[in-house]
Amino acid sequence: MTLLWDVSAGCTSASSRLHMVSRVLGLVCLVVLCMGAPGLTATQDDRAFRRIVVADRQTAQEILQQVRQGASFSALARAKSMGSEYSQWGYSGIVHLNEVQPALRTVLLNLKEGQVSDVLELDGQFVLIKMLSLQLDRHFEAATRAERGGKLPQALQELQAALRLEEDNVQAYLKLGLLQQGAKKFDEAMRYFEKAQQYAPQEAQVVLLVAIAYMHAATESKNAAQAEKALQTYQRVLQLDERYAPSVQFGMGKVYLVVLRQPETAVGYLEKAAESTENVADVHRLLIQAYYDTRRYDQAWQSLRRAQALGFDFPDLLAALQKAKRQSQR
């Protein structure tokens, strides 16, 4: 699993940021891309839906009860479904009624947009279906085109329109947060990420995006309160999934170093992050800075040489270390 270090609005890399995107074909890039193929024209016999597939009826009934009590269908699909759609938050795409088995076709004909089926038994598995508007696809496609064209307000409008069609659409909240974060509107980004987290509180990747948003906001404003929220949220990520430890260690190290000005504490986190990856420049840059700030010049030189061997160049840190060396020789 590739680890999620940082994410910008378009799932592409940007200078001076970390962008090792984790499994995020299911979480970030597929937030838009999985919603359908551009240019697809729907007909009256087409349907769009999400589904949850589980192995036993009792589990399906429990999930249905949660949905009826207000839980997000897409978040439950992500967490519970054994079908291949789980990585797309249960989204099954647009299908033609003639392409599905008769039992499913009957359900799709009878469900209205937004409705959830009773538990179905199909091919020995137990299935829940949520009917979606065909317009949902089109709003995501339009948002993608607007984003690629640099039209942020239009992209935001399209995603907000998607939410009017499906209020618990975790994907739309995530994409809205990513767009706002890319525009450095961190308060708005956090609002959308936190909404996604309300619907998917056990999804480590969603919680990680919340932590990253707090980290960016704290770094930008040097806000200690936001820094503490970032640290708490990073710890929550570890409780949910320890596989994100390198991402958490980098984020916490950055918060301690850049915002809270505690380089001694930052060193330990950044060392662990550097041990887990070699191809992220910012990990090396911040570790060298932490060594420099704590006057561990030998370790700073060693880390700098390691970074240079990997193809990274930090002329400002090199100049600072050379100056410190000259002063020590006087």
N, C-alpha and C positions, 0 to 999 in steps of 0.2 A: 504494500500500500504506500503510495506516495503521500507525503504528509502535507497538510494545508498550512502554509506559513502565513500567507497574506493573500487577499483577493481584491482586485480592482473591479471597476464596473463592467468590463467586457471580457473577463476571463483571459486577459492577455497580460504580459509582463510589462512593467514600467520601471524606469531607472530609479535606483536607490530604494526600491521596495522589494520585499520578499514575495515571491509568487509561486512557490512549489504547491501546486494545487492538488489536493487529495481527492481521490475517488470522486472528485467534484463533477465528473461527467454526470454523476447522479444527483449532485446537489446544486452546482452553480451553473456550469455551461449548459447542462440539460434542463436547467430551470427554463431556458428559452427554447433550446433546440429540440428537445423531446416533444414539444407541444404540437408538432406537426410539420409537414413539409411545405415550404413557401410555394405559393401559387396553387395549392390544392383547392379544388372547387367542390364543395359539398353538395349533395343532392338530397331530395326528400327521404330517401332510403338510407341515408348515412346517420350514424350515431357516434357521439363521443361520450366516453364514460371512464370512470375509475373502477378498479375492482380489488378486492382483498380475497386471497385464497389461503385457506388453512386446512389442516388435516382432519379436524374433528368438529362435529356440530356444536358441542358445548363451547369451544373457543369462539366459533363464529357467532353464537348467540351472545356471548359476553361482549364481543366487539360491537355487535349491533346495538346492545344496550348502551355502551359508551357513546356511540354515535348519536343515539336518540337523546342522550343527556347533554349533548353539545360538544363532544370531542371532535376533533378534526378528522375527517375520513382520510385525507391524504397523509396526515401524520401517522395514523394507525396503519395505513397501507405500508408506509415506510418501515414501521417498527415491527409489524406482525405478519405481513403477507409472505408466503413462500413462493409466490409467483414471480416471474421475471420482471414484472412491472414494479416491484418494490423499489428498485433504484430510481424509478421515475415517479415515485410517490403514488403508485397505483394507477397511473395514467396508461390507458390502453390504446390511445390514439383514436383516429376516426376509422370506423369500420362500416362496411356495407352490410345491410341486413341479410343479404343472400349468402354472405361469407361466414356466418356464424351458425352454430348448431341450433336446431329448432327450439329446444328448451330455453336457450339464452335469447333467441330471437323474440320469443313471446314476451319475455321480461322487458326487453328493450323497446318493444312496441307499446307496452303499457305504462312504463315509467315516464313521468314528466321531469323536466329539468330541475335539478336539485333534490329529487327524491332518491331514497335509498331502498333497495329491495329487501325482502325478507331473505333468510338464509336459503341458498339454492344448493342442491347437490348435483354436481356436474362431474362426470368421469371419476367418481370416487373421492372427489374433493368438495369442500364446502366453501361457497363463494358468496360474497356480498357485492352488489353493483350500485354505484352512484351515477346517475345520469347527469351529464354536463351539457351546457350550451355549446353548439358548434362555433359560436362567436368567440369562445374562449381562445381557441387556436388562433383566430385572426388577430385578436388583441396582442397576443404574445409575438406573433410574426411582425405586426406593425411596430411593436416596441423594439424588436431587434433591428428592423430597418432604420427606425429613427435614431437608435443609439449609434449604429454604424455611420449614420449621416451626421452625427454630432448634434442631433436635435434632442437634447435632454428633456425639455418640458414636454415635448410630444411623447417621448418614451414613457415618462412618468404618467401622463394622462392615459395611455393605453393600458398600463399595468393597473392603474386605479380602476379603469373600466372593467378589467378582468376580475378585480376584487368585488365589484358590484354584482357580478354574475356568480361568484363563488367566494363567499366571505372568508372561509377558512383555508384559502389557497396559500399554503405555506410557501410555495415556489414564488408567487407574486410578491409576497412580503420580503423574501430574501433578495430578489432581483431589485426591488425598490431600494432596499438598504444598500446594496452594492452600488447602484447608480448614485445615490446620495453620498456614499463614502468616496466614490471616485471624484465627485465634485467638491469634496472636503466640507460637506454639510453634515458634520458628524452627529449633531443632535437629532437631525431627521433620520440619519442612518440608524442610529441606536433605537429610535422609536419603532422603525420597521423590523429590525432584528429582534427586538424584545417582543414584538407582537408574534413573530414567527416562533420565538421560544415559548410563548404562552401556549401555542398549539402543539409544539413538539418539544416539551421540556426534557425529554430523555434522549434527544438526538444530539450527540456530542458535537457534530459538525455545526449545527445551528448555534449551540452554546459557544463554540469557538469563534464564530463570526461575531457574536455579541462581545466577547472578550477583546477581539481585534479592534472592534469599533471603539470600545472604551480606551484601549491602548492608543489608538490614533488620536482620539480627542484629547487625552491626557498629554500626549507628546506635543500636540499642536498648541495647547493652551497652558501647559505646565500646571495643570490642575491636579492638586493632590487628592481631592475627593474622587475624581474620576480614575486616578491611578489606583486607589484602593479598590474601587469597583472592578477595575480590570484584573487586579491580583485575585480578588475573590472569585471572579468568573473563570479565570484560568484554572484555579484550584478545582472548581466544579467540573471543568472539562476532564481533568485527571480522574475524578471520581467516576465519571461516566465511561471513559475509555482511555486506558493508559497508553495506548498506541500513539496518542497525540502528545506524548511527553516532550519530544524535541520542539514541537511548536509552542507548547506551554513554556518550556524552559527559555526559549528565545524571547517570547513575549514578556515574561516576568523579568528577565534580565534587562530588557530594554527599558521597561518601566522603572526599575530600580536605578539604572544608570542615568537615563536621560531626564526623567521627571523627578524622582525622589532624591537624586544625587547621592545615592548610596552605592558607590562602586565596589566596596568590599562585598556587599551582598550580591551585587550583580555578577561578579566574577564567577561564583559557583554555578549559577544558572547558565551563563554563557559558555562556560567550559563544557558542561554537559551537552549543550546544544551543538557545539562545534564537534564533539566526539561523534555525533549522530549523522552529521552531514558535512560534505566538503565542497559542495557546489553552490552555496549561497553566500554571496559576498558580504552581506550585512552581518552575518554571524561572525565572520572573521574581523570585520571592521569594528564592531562593538566590543568584541573580546579584547582586541588590541587597545582600544580606548580605555577599557576598564583596567587593564594592566598598567597603562600609562598613568591613569588617575590615581592608582594605588602605589605608584612608583616601583612597580615590579618590572623594571626596564628589561632585564634579561628575558623574562617570559614574553614581554611585548615584542622584542626582537625576534624571538623564536616563532611567535605566531605570525609576525609580519613576513618572515622568510617562507613560512609554510603557505601563506596566502599568495605570495608572489609566485611560488612554484606551481600553484593552481591557476595562475593567470590573472590574479587580482592585483590591482595597483591602487595604493592609498598614499598619494604624494604628501598630503597634509600630515598624516601620521608619521610618515618617514621623516619629514622635515622636523617634526616635534621631537622624535627620538634622537635624531642627529644633534639637535640643539641641546637636549638633555645630556647626551654623551660628551659634547664639547665642554659643557659646564662642569661635569664631573671630573674632567681631566685638568682643570685649572688648579 
